[in-house]
């Protein structure tokens, strides 16, 4: 038995999915728009969410982005739509959606997608990294590290030339990419003394894009510079 949240502006869809999933032994709560879905997600974390894309107040992809940005995308989400394009489905999957169901949804496809989502939810959590990231070390930290663990020195004295960074190949691609990007930007922020202009030039990003990227990854430049300085 699982707690499943169904988000859809069509009453008939909500009632049908509630009946089907209820018959399977699940506890189903429903929301008719993104505002209600936000409140329900804030109150508790469902085991799985069925999320419609086209809704009158906020579309499902935007809501999915909000949850991903705020660290609330901790449950499997299956997107639903009768009018979405392939690009929309791909974008939702890239953001973090587990699956996409096209309306009208067949009973077999619904139950299979829900089963897969709940199995993923029950999988034991994997370690974030195979080995800890040692992306940034000051000379004092490097000197105190055991022999063989110190990283090679860069031309900038406070920053190592190479990142002691290993990602488990068992991680989903999105998590592995985020882990690499986080270490990459942390390295360059300390290397450039926190100068967003120089980091933008070195990484080839516009400053606005760089700010958004750091916020998305949870990287705080000021704290990094204090730690590395």
N, C-alpha and C positions, 0 to 999 in steps of 0.2 A: 504494500500500500504506500502511495506517495502523495504528497501535497502538490497539486498542479494548479498553476494560475493560467486562465484563459483570458486573453485580451483581444476583444473584437467589438466593433461598434454595431454589428448586426445581432440583434437579439436571437434570431433563429439559429445562427451559428453557435452562439454561446450556449443555448439550451441543448442543441444537438450534441456538442462536444461534451458538455457536462453529463448528459445521459449516458453516452457511450463510455466515457472514462469512469463514471460512477459505477456502471455495471461491471467494470474491470476491477473494482475494489479501491479505486483512488478517491481521495478527498479533493474536490474541485472547487476553487473560488473563481469568480469572474469579475472582469473590469470592462466597462464599455468604452473607455477612452484612456489616453496616456496619463491624465491627471490621477485617475483612480488607480492605475497600475503603479505609478510612483509611490502613492500612499501605501499600497499593499506591500510593495517591495521594501519600503522603509520600515514597515511594521515587522516583517519576517522574511526570511529567505525561502522561497518555494523550492521544491526539488526539481521542478521543470516549469518552463513557461512556453505557452503557445501564443505567439504574438502576431497579430495582423499587421500588414504593412500600411494599407490605406485606411487612415482614421481621420475624422474631421478636425481634431484639435492639433495633435502632433502625430506625425507618421511613425510607424514602427521602427524604421531604420534610424530616425533621429533619436527615438527613445533608447534604442540599443546603443547608440553612440554615447548618450548621456550616462548610461549604466557603466559602459566600458571606461569612460573618462573618470567617473567618480569611484571606481573600484567596486562597483556593485554587480558586475557581470560575473558572479561566482556560481551561477547555476546554468545548466544547459538551456538554450533558447532555440525554439523551432519557429521559423518565420512562416507566415501563411499569406497567400494573396491569390486573387483570381485575375489580376491585371498587371502584375509585375513583369518587368523585362528581365532578360538574362543578366544584364549589367547590374540591376538592382539586387538580384539574388547573389551575384558574385560579391558585390559590395557588402551585403549583410554577412556573408560567410567570412569575408576578410576582417570585418569588425569583431566577429566572435560568435556569430550564430552557428549552431551545430548542424542545422538542416533547413531545408526549404520545402514546403508543401504547397502545391498548386490547387486552388479551389476549382471545382468541387473536389473535396478530399475523399478518397476512397477509404473505406473502413480498414482495409488491409494495410495501406500505406500509413495511415494514422497510427495504428497500433504498433507497427514495426518501428516507426520513427520515435514514438514515445518509449518503447522498450529500449532502443539504442541509447536514447538520451538518459534514461534512468540508470542503465548499466554504466554509462560513462560517469554519472554522478557518484556511483558507488565505488568506482575504482579508487584504490588507495592513492593518496596524494604523492606525487613524485617530488623528489628534491628539486629545488629551483635550478641548481647547478651541480655538475658532477664533482667539481672542486670549487672552493670559494674563489670569488673574483678578487684578485689583488691588483686592481687597475691603477691604483695611485699609492705611492709610498714616498714619504719624505726621506732625506738622507739618514735622519736619526732612526726612523723606523726600519730602514734597510740595514743599518748597522746592527740593530738589536735582533734582527731575524736570524734563525739558525743557519748554519753553513749550508749552502746549496739552495736556499729559498730566496736569497736576495736577488733582486732583478737588476739587469744591466742598467748602467747610468746613461741618461740622454745628455745631449748638449745643454739642455736646460737642467741645471743641477738638481732641482726639486722634483723632477719628473723622470721616471724610468723610460727607456727607449722602447721596451716591449712590454706588452700587457700580459700579466700572468692570468690568462683567461681561458677557461675550458667549458664548453657547453655539452651537456649530455645529448647524444643523438636520439635519445628516447623521448625528448621533449617535443611537443607539437611545434610546428614551424614558427607560428606567431610568437610563442613564448621564447623560443631560442633567438629569434630575431630581436625581440625587445631586450633580452639580456645582453646581447652583443652591442646594440645601439646605446644602451645605458652606459656600459663600460667605455664605449668609444667616445661619447660626449663628455663623460667625467674626465677621461684622460686629457682631452683637448682643453677643457675648461681650466684645469689646474695648470697645464702647460702654458696657457696664455694668460695666466693670472686673473682669470674671470672676465677678460675683455670679450664681450659678446661680439664686437665688431671683428676682432681678429679670429675668433672661433668661427664666425659665419664665413669669413674669407677662406679659412683653412678647410672647412668642411664643404664649401660650395653651396651653402644655403643662404637664402635671404634672412635678415634678422627676424622678421615677423614669423617666418616658417620655423626658424630655430627656437624662438620663444615657445611656440605652440608645441613643438616636438619635445622640448625639455619638460614642459608641464605635463604632457601626455605620459612621459616616461617616469615622472616623479623625481626628476633631477633638480636639486636646489643649488644653483651656482654659488650663492653666498656661503653656504655651509661647507661646500667643497673647498673653496679657496681658503677659508679659515683653517680647515683641517689639513690642507696641503701646504700651507704657508709657514 
